[in-house]
């Protein structure tokens, strides 16, 4: 691979002179510039954007940290972030924290200390003080880190209330809530919203928690349904968990939605592809991702952020895992 030393050798100039020319940093004579340009053409040299960013203390690269790209929710967010970033001339580097504190911290440190112009963080395992100490523009996506950190999220409590109320409206009374990991604010808010709906009806639903991993969730759901065959309605804190519940319902021979109704949360594309299609509390994932990217780029470019907190209203999307007609 051709490098700056090769260009300097062909141009018969010092590496320092070629570096000044490439980075537009310091004086380079017209004659030297022409020799460098000729050498670049001969060698078909393409300067490293990362190297130039480091030397010029600026970058057009955005870091995006997510918990697990295998979760179908995050590729949809990432696509939206990338589309908006690209339209502004930025590229996106994707990092998976795998829900590990050490890995998230390492990514934060390496990205903020090297070449990224800013960070979008869709995971929040660390203490807020860690994020606040980073001298790099940052936006929280689908997570709330701190009141001072620009944030794009969904009203999770409201969405979960919608999901719970719809199950109740359609006659479900023996309810199961499959919550996400305890301590994750997104999951906790969804559990709170669901319980607000059931409390109004004086019901005491069964609650289990799970990681957002399909296989882990499916195992927990199968055990719960085996012990509690009377369950006739499930609210899941994510579409992945809801699809795991649908898989187990099929395995156990439970008819959906006739015997068991299921409502998810997220609105991922996969929910339309399962059979029957998943009723869910939909988030506008594309709007969330593009809004986070816009918010970050406004920070990077020194513009005034029009809105530091964007809380997007969820919408109930009725499909085939719930009954169409409301209970009388």
Secondary structure, DSSP 8 states (H G I E B T S, - for coil): ---HHHHHHHHTS-HHHHHHHHHT-S---HHHHHHHHHHHHHHT----HHHHHHHHT---EEEEEES-TTSHHHHHHHHHHHHHHHHTT-EEEEEE-TT-HHHHHHHHHHHHHTT-SEEEES---S-HHHHHT-SSEEEEESS---TTS-EEEE-HHHHHHHHHHHHHHTT--SEEEEE--TT-HHHHHHHHHHHHHHHHTT---EEEE--S-HHHHHHHHHHHHHH-TT--EEEESSHHHHHHHHHHHHHHT--TTTT-EEEEEE--GGGGTSSS--EEEE--HHHHHHHHHHHHHHHHTT---S-SEEEE--EEE--TTS-SS---
